[in-house]
Amino acid sequence: MSQHPYNIEVNQAMKTVHMAVNGVFSQEEYESFVRDYAAKTSSIQASVFTLTVDCTQMELLGPEEVEKLKGSFVRYKETGFAKVVFHISLQQTIIKMQLGRVAREAGLNNVDIVVK
């Protein structure tokens, strides 16, 4: 099996969960992400953690991927992070708009989108 298009690391000392996403997820990779995310976040008190997501390698999302992203954002909201920060590159203007729109649709309102 190939390398996952994501990475999830919990830093207890810094009270952060850092994720990096690359490209787009197949349905199987998305299901694997959901399982890994649940396993990594189940043992933390999310209300004192910041979720940081490196989206600089993320590709433009089609309608099917947008639905997966929305599902993830709902999950982040339900987890109850103190803050969610997405990092994008200067060239990702459309992705910035997609992230903002999907966050609003998912009711995730503690979001910052930071341009690296």
Biopython code that builds the backbone (N, CA, C, O; Angstrom):
import numpy as np
from Bio.PDB.StructureBuilder import StructureBuilder

atoms = [
    (1, "MET", "N", (0.848, -1.200, 0.000)),
    (1, "MET", "CA", (0.000, 0.000, 0.000)),
    (1, "MET", "C", (0.880, 1.245, 0.000)),
    (1, "MET", "O", (1.935, 1.260, 0.634)),
    (2, "SER", "N", (0.467, 2.255, -0.684)),
    (2, "SER", "CA", (1.263, 3.469, -0.805)),
    (2, "SER", "C", (1.154, 4.340, 0.450)),
    (2, "SER", "O", (0.333, 4.092, 1.333)),
    (3, "GLN", "N", (1.990, 5.347, 0.499)),
    (3, "GLN", "CA", (1.992, 6.307, 1.599)),
    (3, "GLN", "C", (0.662, 7.050, 1.638)),
    (3, "GLN", "O", (0.110, 7.411, 0.598)),
    (4, "HIS", "N", (0.152, 7.275, 2.851)),
    (4, "HIS", "CA", (-1.097, 8.025, 2.997)),
    (4, "HIS", "C", (-0.923, 9.469, 2.512)),
    (4, "HIS", "O", (0.172, 10.023, 2.613)),
    (5, "PRO", "N", (-1.992, 10.084, 1.986)),
    (5, "PRO", "CA", (-1.910, 11.482, 1.557)),
    (5, "PRO", "C", (-2.110, 12.445, 2.734)),
    (5, "PRO", "O", (-2.452, 13.611, 2.537)),
    (6, "TYR", "N", (-1.898, 11.955, 3.942)),
    (6, "TYR", "CA", (-2.057, 12.789, 5.134)),
    (6, "TYR", "C", (-1.129, 12.303, 6.234)),
    (6, "TYR", "O", (-0.627, 11.179, 6.197)),
    (7, "ASN", "N", (-0.912, 13.166, 7.208)),
    (7, "ASN", "CA", (-0.137, 12.827, 8.385)),
    (7, "ASN", "C", (-0.819, 13.508, 9.571)),
    (7, "ASN", "O", (-1.239, 14.661, 9.466)),
    (8, "ILE", "N", (-0.931, 12.806, 10.692)),
    (8, "ILE", "CA", (-1.547, 13.365, 11.897)),
    (8, "ILE", "C", (-0.601, 13.136, 13.064)),
    (8, "ILE", "O", (-0.223, 11.998, 13.344)),
    (9, "GLU", "N", (-0.213, 14.217, 13.754)),
    (9, "GLU", "CA", (0.665, 14.107, 14.914)),
    (9, "GLU", "C", (0.080, 14.902, 16.063)),
    (9, "GLU", "O", (-0.339, 16.046, 15.886)),
    (10, "VAL", "N", (0.050, 14.294, 17.250)),
    (10, "VAL", "CA", (-0.426, 14.962, 18.457)),
    (10, "VAL", "C", (0.792, 15.377, 19.272)),
    (10, "VAL", "O", (1.668, 14.559, 19.551)),
    (11, "ASN", "N", (0.845, 16.661, 19.655)),
    (11, "ASN", "CA", (1.916, 17.157, 20.514)),
    (11, "ASN", "C", (1.276, 17.580, 21.835)),
    (11, "ASN", "O", (0.736, 18.681, 21.950)),
    (12, "GLN", "N", (1.343, 16.692, 22.831)),
    (12, "GLN", "CA", (0.726, 16.962, 24.133)),
    (12, "GLN", "C", (1.331, 18.193, 24.794)),
    (12, "GLN", "O", (0.605, 18.998, 25.379)),
    (13, "ALA", "N", (2.653, 18.352, 24.709)),
    (13, "ALA", "CA", (3.328, 19.468, 25.375)),
    (13, "ALA", "C", (2.895, 20.818, 24.808)),
    (13, "ALA", "O", (2.698, 21.778, 25.553)),
    (14, "MET", "N", (2.749, 20.882, 23.486)),
    (14, "MET", "CA", (2.385, 22.145, 22.831)),
    (14, "MET", "C", (0.867, 22.296, 22.690)),
    (14, "MET", "O", (0.387, 23.335, 22.238)),
    (15, "LYS", "N", (0.111, 21.261, 23.074)),
    (15, "LYS", "CA", (-1.350, 21.276, 22.963)),
    (15, "LYS", "C", (-1.785, 21.539, 21.524)),
    (15, "LYS", "O", (-2.652, 22.371, 21.258)),
    (16, "THR", "N", (-1.155, 20.803, 20.600)),
    (16, "THR", "CA", (-1.515, 20.927, 19.188)),
    (16, "THR", "C", (-1.708, 19.546, 18.561)),
    (16, "THR", "O", (-1.090, 18.561, 18.965)),
    (17, "VAL", "N", (-2.568, 19.513, 17.584)),
    (17, "VAL", "CA", (-2.666, 18.375, 16.684)),
    (17, "VAL", "C", (-2.285, 18.946, 15.325)),
    (17, "VAL", "O", (-2.945, 19.852, 14.815)),
    (18, "HIS", "N", (-1.223, 18.413, 14.747)),
    (18, "HIS", "CA", (-0.753, 18.910, 13.450)),
    (18, "HIS", "C", (-1.084, 17.873, 12.389)),
    (18, "HIS", "O", (-0.783, 16.688, 12.532)),
    (19, "MET", "N", (-1.710, 18.350, 11.322)),
    (19, "MET", "CA", (-2.007, 17.493, 10.178)),
    (19, "MET", "C", (-1.408, 18.119, 8.932)),
    (19, "MET", "O", (-1.301, 19.340, 8.816)),
    (20, "ALA", "N", (-1.024, 17.261, 8.011)),
    (20, "ALA", "CA", (-0.607, 17.701, 6.684)),
    (20, "ALA", "C", (-1.393, 16.872, 5.682)),
    (20, "ALA", "O", (-1.516, 15.656, 5.831)),
    (21, "VAL", "N", (-1.923, 17.532, 4.663)),
    (21, "VAL", "CA", (-2.670, 16.830, 3.618)),
    (21, "VAL", "C", (-2.007, 17.087, 2.277)),
    (21, "VAL", "O", (-1.538, 18.190, 1.997)),
    (22, "ASN", "N", (-1.978, 16.043, 1.451)),
    (22, "ASN", "CA", (-1.337, 16.126, 0.139)),
    (22, "ASN", "C", (-2.311, 15.640, -0.925)),
    (22, "ASN", "O", (-2.957, 14.604, -0.765)),
    (23, "GLY", "N", (-2.411, 16.400, -2.014)),
    (23, "GLY", "CA", (-3.249, 15.974, -3.129)),
    (23, "GLY", "C", (-4.712, 15.896, -2.739)),
    (23, "GLY", "O", (-5.229, 16.778, -2.053)),
    (24, "VAL", "N", (-5.379, 14.838, -3.180)),
    (24, "VAL", "CA", (-6.771, 14.565, -2.834)),
    (24, "VAL", "C", (-6.852, 13.126, -2.339)),
    (24, "VAL", "O", (-5.970, 12.315, -2.625)),
    (25, "PHE", "N", (-7.907, 12.812, -1.599)),
    (25, "PHE", "CA", (-8.065, 11.494, -0.997)),
    (25, "PHE", "C", (-9.001, 10.635, -1.836)),
    (25, "PHE", "O", (-10.037, 11.112, -2.300)),
    (26, "SER", "N", (-8.640, 9.375, -2.030)),
    (26, "SER", "CA", (-9.594, 8.408, -2.582)),
    (26, "SER", "C", (-10.588, 8.091, -1.463)),
    (26, "SER", "O", (-10.380, 8.493, -0.318)),
    (27, "GLN", "N", (-11.648, 7.384, -1.782)),
    (27, "GLN", "CA", (-12.625, 7.023, -0.747)),
    (27, "GLN", "C", (-11.966, 6.155, 0.329)),
    (27, "GLN", "O", (-12.219, 6.342, 1.519)),
    (28, "GLU", "N", (-11.131, 5.218, -0.085)),
    (28, "GLU", "CA", (-10.429, 4.344, 0.870)),
    (28, "GLU", "C", (-9.489, 5.155, 1.768)),
    (28, "GLU", "O", (-9.430, 4.931, 2.977)),
    (29, "GLU", "N", (-8.759, 6.096, 1.168)),
    (29, "GLU", "CA", (-7.850, 6.942, 1.960)),
    (29, "GLU", "C", (-8.625, 7.828, 2.926)),
    (29, "GLU", "O", (-8.179, 8.061, 4.049)),
    (30, "TYR", "N", (-9.789, 8.324, 2.494)),
    (30, "TYR", "CA", (-10.623, 9.140, 3.371)),
    (30, "TYR", "C", (-11.107, 8.320, 4.569)),
    (30, "TYR", "O", (-11.076, 8.798, 5.703)),
    (31, "GLU", "N", (-11.548, 7.098, 4.321)),
    (31, "GLU", "CA", (-12.007, 6.237, 5.411)),
    (31, "GLU", "C", (-10.868, 5.920, 6.373)),
    (31, "GLU", "O", (-11.076, 5.859, 7.584)),
    (32, "SER", "N", (-9.672, 5.718, 5.840)),
    (32, "SER", "CA", (-8.494, 5.492, 6.677)),
    (32, "SER", "C", (-8.190, 6.736, 7.513)),
    (32, "SER", "O", (-7.857, 6.630, 8.693)),
    (33, "PHE", "N", (-8.307, 7.913, 6.896)),
    (33, "PHE", "CA", (-8.098, 9.176, 7.609)),
    (33, "PHE", "C", (-9.083, 9.308, 8.774)),
    (33, "PHE", "O", (-8.694, 9.677, 9.882)),
    (34, "VAL", "N", (-10.357, 9.004, 8.521)),
    (34, "VAL", "CA", (-11.384, 9.118, 9.561)),
    (34, "VAL", "C", (-11.020, 8.222, 10.749)),
    (34, "VAL", "O", (-11.124, 8.644, 11.900)),
    (35, "ARG", "N", (-10.595, 6.987, 10.469)),
    (35, "ARG", "CA", (-10.200, 6.065, 11.548)),
    (35, "ARG", "C", (-8.978, 6.582, 12.296)),
    (35, "ARG", "O", (-8.963, 6.589, 13.527)),
    (36, "ASP", "N", (-7.952, 7.016, 11.564)),
    (36, "ASP", "CA", (-6.730, 7.515, 12.197)),
    (36, "ASP", "C", (-7.003, 8.771, 13.013)),
    (36, "ASP", "O", (-6.486, 8.924, 14.119)),
    (37, "TYR", "N", (-7.812, 9.666, 12.465)),
    (37, "TYR", "CA", (-8.164, 10.907, 13.175)),
    (37, "TYR", "C", (-8.856, 10.575, 14.494)),
    (37, "TYR", "O", (-8.509, 11.137, 15.533)),
    (38, "ALA", "N", (-9.828, 9.670, 14.464)),
    (38, "ALA", "CA", (-10.552, 9.292, 15.676)),
    (38, "ALA", "C", (-9.603, 8.675, 16.698)),
    (38, "ALA", "O", (-9.683, 8.985, 17.887)),
    (39, "ALA", "N", (-8.717, 7.816, 16.245)),
    (39, "ALA", "CA", (-7.773, 7.157, 17.154)),
    (39, "ALA", "C", (-6.830, 8.169, 17.808)),
    (39, "ALA", "O", (-6.552, 8.082, 19.004)),
    (40, "LYS", "N", (-6.339, 9.129, 17.017)),
    (40, "LYS", "CA", (-5.363, 10.101, 17.548)),
    (40, "LYS", "C", (-6.014, 11.151, 18.439)),
    (40, "LYS", "O", (-5.371, 11.647, 19.364)),
    (41, "THR", "N", (-7.267, 11.500, 18.187)),
    (41, "THR", "CA", (-7.891, 12.586, 18.959)),
    (41, "THR", "C", (-8.750, 12.096, 20.115)),
    (41, "THR", "O", (-9.203, 12.902, 20.927)),
    (42, "SER", "N", (-8.979, 10.799, 20.205)),
    (42, "SER", "CA", (-9.875, 10.284, 21.248)),
    (42, "SER", "C", (-9.303, 10.444, 22.655)),
    (42, "SER", "O", (-10.060, 10.468, 23.626)),
    (43, "SER", "N", (-8.001, 10.552, 22.778)),
    (43, "SER", "CA", (-7.389, 10.604, 24.109)),
    (43, "SER", "C", (-6.974, 12.013, 24.543)),
    (43, "SER", "O", (-6.304, 12.169, 25.563)),
    (44, "ILE", "N", (-7.363, 13.036, 23.781)),
    (44, "ILE", "CA", (-6.975, 14.404, 24.155)),
    (44, "ILE", "C", (-8.192, 15.204, 24.598)),
    (44, "ILE", "O", (-9.332, 14.881, 24.264)),
    (45, "GLN", "N", (-7.916, 16.254, 25.359)),
    (45, "GLN", "CA", (-8.972, 17.206, 25.722)),
    (45, "GLN", "C", (-8.908, 18.321, 24.673)),
    (45, "GLN", "O", (-8.193, 19.309, 24.839)),
    (46, "ALA", "N", (-9.662, 18.140, 23.606)),
    (46, "ALA", "CA", (-9.552, 18.999, 22.429)),
    (46, "ALA", "C", (-9.813, 20.469, 22.726)),
    (46, "ALA", "O", (-9.293, 21.337, 22.025)),
    (47, "SER", "N", (-10.600, 20.764, 23.738)),
    (47, "SER", "CA", (-10.953, 22.158, 24.021)),
    (47, "SER", "C", (-9.745, 23.013, 24.410)),
    (47, "SER", "O", (-9.844, 24.240, 24.435)),
    (48, "VAL", "N", (-8.608, 22.382, 24.714)),
    (48, "VAL", "CA", (-7.385, 23.133, 25.016)),
    (48, "VAL", "C", (-6.330, 22.924, 23.935)),
    (48, "VAL", "O", (-5.180, 23.330, 24.102)),
    (49, "PHE", "N", (-6.715, 22.296, 22.833)),
    (49, "PHE", "CA", (-5.793, 22.029, 21.735)),
    (49, "PHE", "C", (-6.130, 22.891, 20.524)),
    (49, "PHE", "O", (-7.281, 23.269, 20.306)),
    (50, "THR", "N", (-5.092, 23.190, 19.742)),
    (50, "THR", "CA", (-5.251, 23.839, 18.446)),
    (50, "THR", "C", (-4.966, 22.795, 17.374)),
    (50, "THR", "O", (-3.968, 22.077, 17.437)),
    (51, "LEU", "N", (-5.847, 22.722, 16.402)),
    (51, "LEU", "CA", (-5.626, 21.864, 15.244)),
    (51, "LEU", "C", (-4.992, 22.725, 14.163)),
    (51, "LEU", "O", (-5.577, 23.721, 13.737)),
    (52, "THR", "N", (-3.795, 22.344, 13.716)),
    (52, "THR", "CA", (-3.158, 23.046, 12.608)),
    (52, "THR", "C", (-3.088, 22.087, 11.423)),
    (52, "THR", "O", (-2.681, 20.933, 11.560)),
    (53, "VAL", "N", (-3.491, 22.587, 10.268)),
    (53, "VAL", "CA", (-3.538, 21.748, 9.070)),
    (53, "VAL", "C", (-2.708, 22.409, 7.971)),
    (53, "VAL", "O", (-3.018, 23.513, 7.523)),
    (54, "ASP", "N", (-1.656, 21.721, 7.546)),
    (54, "ASP", "CA", (-0.825, 22.200, 6.450)),
    (54, "ASP", "C", (-1.489, 21.775, 5.145)),
    (54, "ASP", "O", (-1.485, 20.599, 4.781)),
    (55, "CYS", "N", (-2.059, 22.756, 4.451)),
    (55, "CYS", "CA", (-2.770, 22.495, 3.192)),
    (55, "CYS", "C", (-1.952, 22.918, 1.979)),
    (55, "CYS", "O", (-2.480, 22.968, 0.868)),
    (56, "THR", "N", (-0.673, 23.223, 2.174)),
    (56, "THR", "CA", (0.131, 23.770, 1.079)),
    (56, "THR", "C", (0.325, 22.781, -0.070)),
    (56, "THR", "O", (0.656, 23.193, -1.182)),
    (57, "GLN", "N", (0.124, 21.487, 0.177)),
    (57, "GLN", "CA", (0.246, 20.481, -0.889)),
    (57, "GLN", "C", (-1.113, 19.946, -1.328)),
    (57, "GLN", "O", (-1.194, 18.987, -2.095)),
    (58, "MET", "N", (-2.177, 20.575, -0.834)),
    (58, "MET", "CA", (-3.523, 20.143, -1.173)),
    (58, "MET", "C", (-3.870, 20.600, -2.592)),
    (58, "MET", "O", (-3.482, 21.688, -3.017)),
    (59, "GLU", "N", (-4.600, 19.762, -3.310)),
    (59, "GLU", "CA", (-5.017, 20.107, -4.668)),
    (59, "GLU", "C", (-6.436, 20.668, -4.650)),
    (59, "GLU", "O", (-7.189, 20.472, -3.696)),
    (60, "LEU", "N", (-6.776, 21.360, -5.716)),
    (60, "LEU", "CA", (-8.123, 21.893, -5.879)),
    (60, "LEU", "C", (-9.126, 20.747, -5.793)),
    (60, "LEU", "O", (-8.901, 19.672, -6.350)),
    (61, "LEU", "N", (-10.222, 20.980, -5.099)),
    (61, "LEU", "CA", (-11.178, 19.921, -4.826)),
    (61, "LEU", "C", (-12.384, 19.974, -5.753)),
    (61, "LEU", "O", (-12.946, 21.038, -6.010)),
    (62, "GLY", "N", (-12.770, 18.795, -6.250)),
    (62, "GLY", "CA", (-13.999, 18.666, -7.012)),
    (62, "GLY", "C", (-15.163, 18.469, -6.049)),
    (62, "GLY", "O", (-14.955, 18.383, -4.839)),
    (63, "PRO", "N", (-16.386, 18.396, -6.573)),
    (63, "PRO", "CA", (-17.575, 18.274, -5.710)),
    (63, "PRO", "C", (-17.524, 17.097, -4.735)),
    (63, "PRO", "O", (-17.938, 17.238, -3.584)),
    (64, "GLU", "N", (-17.025, 15.944, -5.174)),
    (64, "GLU", "CA", (-16.961, 14.774, -4.288)),
    (64, "GLU", "C", (-15.972, 15.013, -3.141)),
    (64, "GLU", "O", (-16.245, 14.660, -1.994)),
    (65, "GLU", "N", (-14.831, 15.611, -3.459)),
    (65, "GLU", "CA", (-13.835, 15.896, -2.427)),
    (65, "GLU", "C", (-14.324, 16.967, -1.457)),
    (65, "GLU", "O", (-14.012, 16.925, -0.267)),
    (66, "VAL", "N", (-15.094, 17.930, -1.974)),
    (66, "VAL", "CA", (-15.644, 18.978, -1.107)),
    (66, "VAL", "C", (-16.552, 18.346, -0.052)),
    (66, "VAL", "O", (-16.543, 18.774, 1.102)),
    (67, "GLU", "N", (-17.329, 17.341, -0.428)),
    (67, "GLU", "CA", (-18.201, 16.659, 0.544)),
    (67, "GLU", "C", (-17.380, 15.940, 1.609)),
    (67, "GLU", "O", (-17.748, 15.950, 2.783)),
    (68, "LYS", "N", (-16.263, 15.311, 1.210)),
    (68, "LYS", "CA", (-15.373, 14.664, 2.184)),
    (68, "LYS", "C", (-14.799, 15.712, 3.130)),
    (68, "LYS", "O", (-14.729, 15.500, 4.341)),
    (69, "LEU", "N", (-14.387, 16.851, 2.562)),
    (69, "LEU", "CA", (-13.822, 17.931, 3.373)),
    (69, "LEU", "C", (-14.853, 18.443, 4.376)),
    (69, "LEU", "O", (-14.535, 18.686, 5.540)),
    (70, "LYS", "N", (-16.080, 18.604, 3.914)),
    (70, "LYS", "CA", (-17.144, 19.075, 4.806)),
    (70, "LYS", "C", (-17.347, 18.084, 5.951)),
    (70, "LYS", "O", (-17.525, 18.487, 7.100)),
    (71, "GLY", "N", (-17.319, 16.795, 5.639)),
    (71, "GLY", "CA", (-17.432, 15.776, 6.679)),
    (71, "GLY", "C", (-16.308, 15.877, 7.689)),
    (71, "GLY", "O", (-16.524, 15.709, 8.890)),
    (72, "SER", "N", (-15.108, 16.153, 7.203)),
    (72, "SER", "CA", (-13.963, 16.326, 8.106)),
    (72, "SER", "C", (-14.148, 17.557, 8.983)),
    (72, "SER", "O", (-13.860, 17.520, 10.179)),
    (73, "PHE", "N", (-14.626, 18.646, 8.391)),
    (73, "PHE", "CA", (-14.811, 19.886, 9.153)),
    (73, "PHE", "C", (-15.869, 19.709, 10.243)),
    (73, "PHE", "O", (-15.722, 20.225, 11.351)),
    (74, "VAL", "N", (-16.940, 18.971, 9.917)),
    (74, "VAL", "CA", (-17.960, 18.676, 10.935)),
    (74, "VAL", "C", (-17.311, 17.882, 12.075)),
    (74, "VAL", "O", (-17.584, 18.124, 13.251)),
    (75, "ARG", "N", (-16.462, 16.948, 11.710)),
    (75, "ARG", "CA", (-15.747, 16.135, 12.709)),
    (75, "ARG", "C", (-14.863, 17.026, 13.578)),
    (75, "ARG", "O", (-14.826, 16.841, 14.795)),
    (76, "TYR", "N", (-14.151, 17.985, 12.989)),
    (76, "TYR", "CA", (-13.295, 18.893, 13.768)),
    (76, "TYR", "C", (-14.144, 19.690, 14.755)),
    (76, "TYR", "O", (-13.765, 19.879, 15.910)),
    (77, "LYS", "N", (-15.299, 20.152, 14.277)),
    (77, "LYS", "CA", (-16.201, 20.912, 15.153)),
    (77, "LYS", "C", (-16.676, 20.037, 16.307)),
    (77, "LYS", "O", (-16.669, 20.466, 17.461)),
    (78, "GLU", "N", (-17.086, 18.815, 15.997)),
    (78, "GLU", "CA", (-17.574, 17.899, 17.036)),
    (78, "GLU", "C", (-16.476, 17.538, 18.030)),
    (78, "GLU", "O", (-16.756, 17.325, 19.209)),
    (79, "THR", "N", (-15.230, 17.467, 17.566)),
    (79, "THR", "CA", (-14.111, 17.169, 18.465)),
    (79, "THR", "C", (-13.958, 18.293, 19.481)),
    (79, "THR", "O", (-13.613, 18.042, 20.635)),
    (80, "GLY", "N", (-14.215, 19.543, 19.058)),
    (80, "GLY", "CA", (-14.222, 20.671, 19.983)),
    (80, "GLY", "C", (-12.892, 21.372, 20.170)),
    (80, "GLY", "O", (-12.585, 21.835, 21.268)),
    (81, "PHE", "N", (-12.095, 21.457, 19.108)),
    (81, "PHE", "CA", (-10.815, 22.160, 19.212)),
    (81, "PHE", "C", (-11.014, 23.619, 19.603)),
    (81, "PHE", "O", (-12.002, 24.247, 19.224)),
    (82, "ALA", "N", (-10.059, 24.151, 20.369)),
    (82, "ALA", "CA", (-10.096, 25.564, 20.753)),
    (82, "ALA", "C", (-9.979, 26.441, 19.509)),
    (82, "ALA", "O", (-10.630, 27.481, 19.412)),
    (83, "LYS", "N", (-9.149, 26.017, 18.562)),
    (83, "LYS", "CA", (-8.919, 26.785, 17.343)),
    (83, "LYS", "C", (-8.510, 25.817, 16.242)),
    (83, "LYS", "O", (-7.904, 24.779, 16.507)),
    (84, "VAL", "N", (-8.847, 26.168, 15.007)),
    (84, "VAL", "CA", (-8.433, 25.398, 13.836)),
    (84, "VAL", "C", (-7.730, 26.364, 12.889)),
    (84, "VAL", "O", (-8.293, 27.387, 12.502)),
    (85, "VAL", "N", (-6.495, 26.030, 12.519)),
    (85, "VAL", "CA", (-5.692, 26.902, 11.661)),
    (85, "VAL", "C", (-5.277, 26.125, 10.416)),
    (85, "VAL", "O", (-4.658, 25.065, 10.505)),
    (86, "PHE", "N", (-5.631, 26.672, 9.255)),
    (86, "PHE", "CA", (-5.237, 26.088, 7.976)),
    (86, "PHE", "C", (-4.109, 26.925, 7.392)),
    (86, "PHE", "O", (-4.209, 28.150, 7.319)),
    (87, "HIS", "N", (-3.031, 26.259, 6.975)),
    (87, "HIS", "CA", (-1.909, 26.935, 6.331)),
    (87, "HIS", "C", (-1.966, 26.639, 4.837)),
    (87, "HIS", "O", (-2.043, 25.482, 4.425)),
    (88, "ILE", "N", (-1.928, 27.691, 4.037)),
    (88, "ILE", "CA", (-1.938, 27.552, 2.578)),
    (88, "ILE", "C", (-0.809, 28.390, 2.001)),
    (88, "ILE", "O", (-0.206, 29.205, 2.698)),
    (89, "SER", "N", (-0.531, 28.179, 0.719)),
    (89, "SER", "CA", (0.476, 28.997, 0.043)),
    (89, "SER", "C", (-0.206, 30.182, -0.642)),
    (89, "SER", "O", (-1.425, 30.193, -0.817)),
    (90, "LEU", "N", (0.568, 31.142, -1.013)),
    (90, "LEU", "CA", (0.069, 32.357, -1.666)),
    (90, "LEU", "C", (-0.673, 32.037, -2.964)),
    (90, "LEU", "O", (-1.595, 32.758, -3.344)),
    (91, "GLN", "N", (-0.273, 30.956, -3.649)),
    (91, "GLN", "CA", (-0.876, 30.594, -4.929)),
    (91, "GLN", "C", (-2.221, 29.882, -4.782)),
    (91, "GLN", "O", (-2.878, 29.623, -5.790)),
    (92, "GLN", "N", (-2.642, 29.564, -3.590)),
    (92, "GLN", "CA", (-3.851, 28.766, -3.387)),
    (92, "GLN", "C", (-5.092, 29.611, -3.096)),
    (92, "GLN", "O", (-5.825, 29.333, -2.146)),
    (93, "THR", "N", (-5.323, 30.617, -3.890)),
    (93, "THR", "CA", (-6.457, 31.513, -3.687)),
    (93, "THR", "C", (-7.790, 30.767, -3.733)),
    (93, "THR", "O", (-8.656, 30.994, -2.888)),
    (94, "ILE", "N", (-7.959, 29.886, -4.708)),
    (94, "ILE", "CA", (-9.228, 29.158, -4.841)),
    (94, "ILE", "C", (-9.399, 28.191, -3.678)),
    (94, "ILE", "O", (-10.500, 28.051, -3.145)),
    (95, "ILE", "N", (-8.321, 27.522, -3.281)),
    (95, "ILE", "CA", (-8.397, 26.616, -2.131)),
    (95, "ILE", "C", (-8.751, 27.396, -0.868)),
    (95, "ILE", "O", (-9.503, 26.904, -0.026)),
    (96, "LYS", "N", (-8.219, 28.596, -0.732)),
    (96, "LYS", "CA", (-8.573, 29.433, 0.425)),
    (96, "LYS", "C", (-10.081, 29.691, 0.445)),
    (96, "LYS", "O", (-10.715, 29.617, 1.498)),
    (97, "MET", "N", (-10.651, 29.995, -0.723)),
    (97, "MET", "CA", (-12.092, 30.225, -0.800)),
    (97, "MET", "C", (-12.863, 28.944, -0.493)),
    (97, "MET", "O", (-13.880, 28.983, 0.200)),
    (98, "GLN", "N", (-12.381, 27.797, -1.011)),
    (98, "GLN", "CA", (-13.044, 26.521, -0.735)),
    (98, "GLN", "C", (-13.024, 26.225, 0.761)),
    (98, "GLN", "O", (-14.047, 25.843, 1.329)),
    (99, "LEU", "N", (-11.877, 26.398, 1.400)),
    (99, "LEU", "CA", (-11.761, 26.121, 2.833)),
    (99, "LEU", "C", (-12.720, 27.002, 3.637)),
    (99, "LEU", "O", (-13.417, 26.520, 4.530)),
    (100, "GLY", "N", (-12.746, 28.296, 3.310)),
    (100, "GLY", "CA", (-13.625, 29.225, 4.019)),
    (100, "GLY", "C", (-15.093, 28.886, 3.846)),
    (100, "GLY", "O", (-15.857, 28.905, 4.811)),
    (101, "ARG", "N", (-15.490, 28.576, 2.620)),
    (101, "ARG", "CA", (-16.896, 28.254, 2.340)),
    (101, "ARG", "C", (-17.309, 26.960, 3.034)),
    (101, "ARG", "O", (-18.366, 26.901, 3.662)),
    (102, "VAL", "N", (-16.486, 25.933, 2.925)),
    (102, "VAL", "CA", (-16.827, 24.650, 3.533)),
    (102, "VAL", "C", (-16.844, 24.765, 5.065)),
    (102, "VAL", "O", (-17.681, 24.140, 5.716)),
    (103, "ALA", "N", (-15.946, 25.542, 5.638)),
    (103, "ALA", "CA", (-15.947, 25.757, 7.092)),
    (103, "ALA", "C", (-17.266, 26.394, 7.522)),
    (103, "ALA", "O", (-17.860, 25.977, 8.517)),
    (104, "ARG", "N", (-17.726, 27.404, 6.779)),
    (104, "ARG", "CA", (-19.009, 28.047, 7.104)),
    (104, "ARG", "C", (-20.156, 27.057, 6.996)),
    (104, "ARG", "O", (-21.017, 27.000, 7.874)),
    (105, "GLU", "N", (-20.170, 26.272, 5.914)),
    (105, "GLU", "CA", (-21.239, 25.295, 5.708)),
    (105, "GLU", "C", (-21.260, 24.238, 6.814)),
    (105, "GLU", "O", (-22.326, 23.743, 7.180)),
    (106, "ALA", "N", (-20.084, 23.894, 7.343)),
    (106, "ALA", "CA", (-19.987, 22.874, 8.390)),
    (106, "ALA", "C", (-20.215, 23.462, 9.783)),
    (106, "ALA", "O", (-20.279, 22.725, 10.767)),
    (107, "GLY", "N", (-20.338, 24.795, 9.864)),
    (107, "GLY", "CA", (-20.529, 25.432, 11.160)),
    (107, "GLY", "C", (-19.257, 25.536, 11.973)),
    (107, "GLY", "O", (-19.305, 25.735, 13.187)),
    (108, "LEU", "N", (-18.118, 25.402, 11.311)),
    (108, "LEU", "CA", (-16.812, 25.497, 11.969)),
    (108, "LEU", "C", (-16.401, 26.957, 11.940)),
    (108, "LEU", "O", (-15.912, 27.445, 10.921)),
    (109, "ASN", "N", (-16.595, 27.662, 13.050)),
    (109, "ASN", "CA", (-16.385, 29.112, 13.034)),
    (109, "ASN", "C", (-15.181, 29.585, 13.841)),
    (109, "ASN", "O", (-15.011, 30.789, 14.031)),
    (110, "ASN", "N", (-14.347, 28.674, 14.317)),
    (110, "ASN", "CA", (-13.135, 29.068, 15.032)),
    (110, "ASN", "C", (-11.906, 28.800, 14.160)),
    (110, "ASN", "O", (-10.925, 28.199, 14.599)),
    (111, "VAL", "N", (-11.993, 29.266, 12.913)),
    (111, "VAL", "CA", (-11.000, 28.965, 11.879)),
    (111, "VAL", "C", (-10.188, 30.200, 11.518)),
    (111, "VAL", "O", (-10.714, 31.308, 11.424)),
    (112, "ASP", "N", (-8.880, 29.979, 11.315)),
    (112, "ASP", "CA", (-8.009, 30.979, 10.709)),
    (112, "ASP", "C", (-7.380, 30.319, 9.487)),
    (112, "ASP", "O", (-7.000, 29.149, 9.528)),
    (113, "ILE", "N", (-7.275, 31.080, 8.404)),
    (113, "ILE", "CA", (-6.568, 30.594, 7.219)),
    (113, "ILE", "C", (-5.341, 31.481, 7.069)),
    (113, "ILE", "O", (-5.455, 32.684, 6.836)),
    (114, "VAL", "N", (-4.157, 30.869, 7.207)),
    (114, "VAL", "CA", (-2.899, 31.601, 7.212)),
    (114, "VAL", "C", (-2.142, 31.304, 5.935)),
    (114, "VAL", "O", (-1.960, 30.144, 5.564)),
    (115, "VAL", "N", (-1.699, 32.368, 5.259)),
    (115, "VAL", "CA", (-0.905, 32.217, 4.037)),
    (115, "VAL", "C", (0.564, 32.171, 4.431)),
    (115, "VAL", "O", (1.085, 33.092, 5.060)),
    (116, "LYS", "N", (1.221, 31.078, 4.047)),
    (116, "LYS", "CA", (2.658, 30.907, 4.340)),
    (116, "LYS", "C", (3.499, 31.592, 3.302)),
    (116, "LYS", "O", (4.727, 31.556, 3.381)),
]
sb = StructureBuilder()
sb.init_structure("model")
sb.init_model(0)
sb.init_chain("A")
sb.init_seg("    ")
for serial, (resi, resn, name, xyz) in enumerate(atoms, 1):
    if name == "N":
        sb.init_residue(resn, " ", resi, " ")
    sb.init_atom(name, np.array(xyz, "f"), 0.0, 1.0, " ", f" {name:<3s}", serial, name[0])
structure = sb.get_structure()
